[in-house]
Structure formats: structure tokens, C-alpha cells
Amino acid sequence: MRALLLIGLGLSLVSGCGDDEPRAMVRHKAPSVADGGEPAGSTQPGSGPSSGPAPAASAPRVKLARRPLTREDFDLTTRDPFQGFEIGDGPAEDVEIEASSIADRAAVMSEYDFEDLKLVGIVMSKGTIQPRALFVASDSKSYTVKQGEYFSRAEVLLAAINHDYVEIEVVDEDLASGLNLARGERRAIYLKTE
């Protein structure tokens, strides 16, 4: 049995010798239409990049107009990670909220004032679960609000959810006049531990 193993080991060593040059792997790419060749799959005789005249220089790129970004574009479930964000040149302008966008905005717990709500729980994101905050109203009814949703009669935005606090952002100063915050300003609300 040992003799067979030694013979097999010797043969494997001898068969591996002889080719000392390392082989480089070369992958050939089929010519594409953009390279001046025929599309993949064309097998007509005489067709190829050398049989016809060279194509003209590629056409200049046309810059497409981008639509303006809104707050809904930044939702965790709808944002395109490959879309670049450009900052325009010149001074920043105040953006006015259109009346139609306010009417389209659905607020959770719109029957309660913001002062009547108390933060009692936070659910952090794990896997496919979106972060949520649990609020209890003055009449002991509880509601969950997802990150990025508007809530209360003041229509404040739940901007960020952290482990022990949430951040709200005022979107409309007229509706949130009792909060003493300007539009775009944020406030942290800490979790009540009682």
C-alpha cells in the first residue's frame, strides 16, 4: 500500500514539471457597436471592424434636465443611491411650499396638538424594519410614526430617530407657531423613562 502511495506521489510531482512559464489569462471582449464593431451575435462572413469604414466620432453627450428634488425624494425607501446631488451656484433662495404640496401631505394624529403627545417608545431599524416612534396622546391612545412622516396638528416632520431621542423638524411655521421654532429648525424630544 505504501509503495502505491509513493509511486502515485512521484508521478504527480513529475507530471507537474516541465512547463515553467506562467500562463497569463487573457479575456477577449467581443467588439460592440460603440467600439466600431458589429453587435454581439452577428456572424455574417466579412462582417467585423476591419471590413467596413470606421464610424464617425461619437455624438456629444446631451445633458438631461433634472427635476427639482423634494423631501419625499429623501425617504429611505425611495432614494436612488446613484443619483448625484448638485449644489447650484449663487446665493441660496428661500423655497416656498406650494399649496398643493401641503394639501397632499398627510399627517398622522392630525387631530392632536403637538403639546398633547408624549414620546413613550422607540423602535430602531433592523433589517427591513423602518425606524418608528411611539407616541401617546392625552386621551391615552397610542400611535406609531415612521421616520419621514408628518404628525400632529402642527404637521411637524419626524426627521431622525435615535436610541433615546427623536428629532422633529418644523415644516410650516404657521401651523407650528406654539413651538417657537423657525422653518427647517430641529428640536430633540427625549424618551420618557418613568
C-alpha positions in Angstrom: 0.0 0.0 0.0 2.9 2.4 0.9 4.6 1.5 -2.4 1.5 2.6 -4.4 1.2 5.9 -2.5 4.9 6.7 -3.1 4.6 5.8 -6.8 1.4 8.0 -7.1 3.2 10.9 -5.3 6.2 10.6 -7.5 4.1 10.5 -10.7 2.2 13.6 -9.6 5.4 15.5 -9.0 6.9 14.5 -12.3 3.8 15.4 -14.3 3.7 18.9 -12.8 7.2 19.7 -14.0 8.2 20.8 -17.5 6.1 24.0 -18.0 8.0 26.7 -16.2 6.4 29.7 -17.9 3.3 31.1 -16.1 0.3 31.5 -18.3 -1.5 34.8 -18.2 -5.2 34.7 -18.5 -6.4 36.8 -21.4 -10.1 37.5 -21.9 -11.2 38.7 -25.2 -14.1 41.1 -25.4 -16.4 40.9 -28.3 -16.5 44.1 -30.4 -19.5 46.2 -29.6 -21.3 48.8 -31.7 -19.8 51.6 -29.6 -16.3 50.3 -30.4 -17.0 50.3 -34.1 -17.7 46.6 -34.5 -20.9 44.7 -35.1 -23.3 43.9 -32.3 -22.7 40.7 -30.4 -24.3 37.8 -32.2 -23.8 39.0 -35.8 -22.0 36.1 -37.6 -22.1 37.2 -41.2 -19.0 36.5 -43.2 -16.9 39.5 -43.9 -18.5 41.5 -41.1 -16.3 42.9 -38.5 -14.5 46.1 -37.5 -11.9 45.7 -40.3 -14.3 45.1 -43.2 -16.2 48.4 -43.2 -15.4 52.1 -42.9 -14.7 53.4 -39.4 -17.6 55.1 -37.7 -17.7 58.8 -37.2 -16.7 60.2 -33.8 -19.2 59.5 -31.1 -22.0 62.0 -30.7 -21.7 64.6 -28.0 -23.4 63.8 -24.8 -26.6 65.7 -24.1 -27.1 66.8 -20.6 -30.6 65.9 -19.4 -32.6 68.3 -17.3 -33.1 67.1 -13.7 -36.3 67.6 -11.9 -36.1 69.5 -8.6 -35.6 67.3 -5.5 -38.3 67.3 -2.8 -38.3 66.0 0.7 -40.1 62.8 -0.5 -37.0 62.0 -2.6 -35.0 61.5 0.6 -37.2 58.8 2.0 -35.2 55.7 3.0 -37.2 53.5 0.7 -37.4 55.7 -2.4 -34.0 57.5 -2.6 -31.9 56.4 -5.6 -28.3 56.0 -4.2 -26.8 56.5 -7.7 -28.4 60.0 -8.2 -26.0 62.8 -7.6 -27.0 65.9 -5.8 -25.8 69.2 -7.3 -25.5 72.4 -5.3 -26.3 75.3 -7.5 -24.1 78.4 -7.9 -25.1 81.7 -6.5 -26.9 82.7 -3.3 -29.4 80.3 -1.7 -33.0 81.2 -2.3 -35.9 80.6 0.0 -38.1 77.8 -1.3 -41.8 78.4 -1.0 -44.1 75.5 -0.3 -46.8 75.2 -2.8 -50.4 74.9 -1.5 -50.9 71.7 -3.4 -48.0 70.0 -1.7 -49.4 71.0 1.7 -52.8 69.5 0.8 -51.1 66.3 -0.4 -49.2 65.9 2.9 -51.0 63.5 5.1 -50.2 63.9 8.8 -50.6 61.1 11.4 -52.5 62.1 14.5 -53.7 65.4 12.9 -56.5 65.7 15.5 -54.0 66.2 18.4 -51.8 69.2 19.2 -48.1 68.6 19.4 -48.1 69.5 23.1 -50.7 66.7 23.8 -48.3 64.0 22.6 -45.7 62.2 24.7 -42.9 60.0 23.3 -43.0 56.6 25.1 -41.2 54.2 22.8 -38.6 53.9 20.0 -38.2 51.0 17.6 -34.8 51.2 15.8 -34.3 49.8 12.3 -33.1 46.2 12.0 -33.1 44.6 8.6 -36.2 45.7 6.7 -37.9 47.4 9.7 -38.2 51.1 9.3 -37.5 53.2 12.5 -40.6 54.2 14.3 -41.5 56.3 17.4 -44.5 55.5 19.7 -46.4 58.5 20.9 -49.3 58.5 23.5 -51.9 61.2 23.2 -53.7 63.0 26.0 -56.7 60.6 25.7 -54.3 57.5 26.3 -54.4 56.4 22.6 -51.1 55.4 21.2 -49.8 55.9 17.6 -46.7 55.0 15.8 -44.9 57.4 13.5 -42.3 56.3 10.9 -39.2 58.3 10.2 -40.0 60.8 7.5 -43.8 61.1 8.3 -45.6 64.3 9.3 -47.6 64.1 12.5 -49.8 66.2 14.9 -51.9 69.2 14.1 -48.7 71.3 13.7 -47.6 68.9 10.9 -44.0 68.5 12.1 -41.7 66.1 10.4 -40.2 63.2 12.3 -36.7 63.9 10.9 -34.5 61.4 12.8 -34.9 58.6 15.2 -32.0 57.7 17.6 -31.7 55.3 20.5 -33.1 57.6 23.2 -34.5 60.6 21.4 -36.1 61.7 18.2 -35.6 64.9 16.2 -38.6 66.8 14.8 -38.4 69.5 12.1 -40.8 72.3 11.6 -42.0 72.5 8.0 -44.7 75.2 8.3 -44.2 78.0 10.8 -47.9 79.0 10.7 -49.1 75.6 11.9 -46.3 75.2 14.4 -46.5 78.7 16.0 -46.7 77.3 19.5 -43.3 75.5 19.2 -41.3 78.7 18.8 -39.2 77.2 16.0 -38.4 78.6 12.6 -39.0 76.6 9.4 -36.3 74.0 9.0 -35.2 74.2 12.6 -35.0 70.9 14.6 -35.7 70.0 18.2 -34.8 66.8 20.1 -37.5 65.1 22.1 -36.1 62.6 24.6 -37.7 59.3 25.6 -39.6 59.5 28.8 -38.3 56.8 31.3 -40.9 56.6 34.0 
